[in-house]
Amino acid sequence: MKVRLPFGGKNANDMAKKMQNMQEKLKEIEEKQYEGRAGGGAVKALVSGKIKLLSINIDSEVINVEEKDILEDLIVAATNQALEEAFEEKEKISQEVIDFGF
């Protein structure tokens, strides 16, 4: 009588290939950059797929000392938008791993 193990033979090779593919996708995401914009593009935040803030770009027209609070809010909004985009892409790949059975 033959006993089939769920991770033996071809199934194990297929699983290993799928895991390697998912790991490559995660690495690609970490190497990508995501941009968030606020204030109609007056404030831009650039983050990496490793969820690190890389840069902030502020249009000189929105720099007004009297409206410092507004500018700070725009920076937070742009940064959060970029971070959410990066996180969502990582989450999508992570969910594929979970759905795969790991």
C-alpha positions, 0 to 999 in steps of 0.5 A: 500500500502506498502512502501519499505524504502531502509535502512529498515528491512533486507537491514539495517541488511545486510548493518550494517554487511557489514559496521562492516566487513569493519571496522574490515578489516581497523582495521586489516590493522592498526595492520599490518606491511609493509616492504619496501626495497631498495638497494637490501635489504641493507636498510629496512623500517618498517611501521605500517598500521597507516602509522607510521615509526617503524624502519629502518634497514641498512646493515653495508656494505652500511654505508660509510661516503663518500656515505652518500647521497646514503644511505639517498636516499635508506632510503627514497626509502625504507620508501616510498615503505613501506608507499605506500604498507600500503596506498594502502591496506587502500585505497582498503578498503576505496574504498569498503566503497565508492562503498557500498554507503557511 
